[in-house]
Amino acid sequence: MAAEEEDEVEWVVESIAGFLRGPDWSIPILDFVEQKCEVFDDEEESKLTYTEIHQEYKELVEKLLEGYLKEIGINEDQFQEACTSPLAKTHTSQAILQPVLAAEDFTIFKAMMVQKNIEMQLQAIRIIQERNGVLPDCLTDGSDVVSDLEQEEMKILREVLRKSKEEYDQEEERKRKKQLSEAKTEEPTVHSSEAAIMNNSQGDGEHFAHPPSEIQGS
């Protein structure tokens, strides 16, 4: 591969990686995974629901990627070449690209959903323990059965966790916009102050350069 082609591939890989780290990609993808992962378990048998959810996920990924690639002028061939290049095979790149690869590979997708389901269950269990001071009976007496009440409680907590994250993201976005607004407001103020100082200086100069008529008359 020529040096020019390598530079182009590197640019495409870095551009895509930057997009995949950003909120325009990560927020909708994470929201989807958190909302849909509840039905996934680590059993070998795959349910029809899994296939349907995977198709929804694939459509979401395609929509997000197509919008971004079109915006910055990367075509399908460039994208495919970047994804199969050595730069995309590193451990770091693979971790970043996992949600993209999951759209085409059901095995990767299922593993990702199962992992997120486990993570959210552990978060819910931690909150139950902090709130009640004890773990649910099903986790302390060796039983594999979760009571209806505990299931409902964990379901509610999962929803609370999701809502809390949404509120956090909205608050962070509000702070960011406020900071940008304040920065724009301060900039004209600084310029105005500088202009006022210059005007005053010019006025003083004119005062000394042109003495009052009485003085000239005398």
Order of alpha helices (4+ residues) and beta strands (2+ residues): alpha-alpha-alpha-alpha-alpha-alpha-alpha-alpha
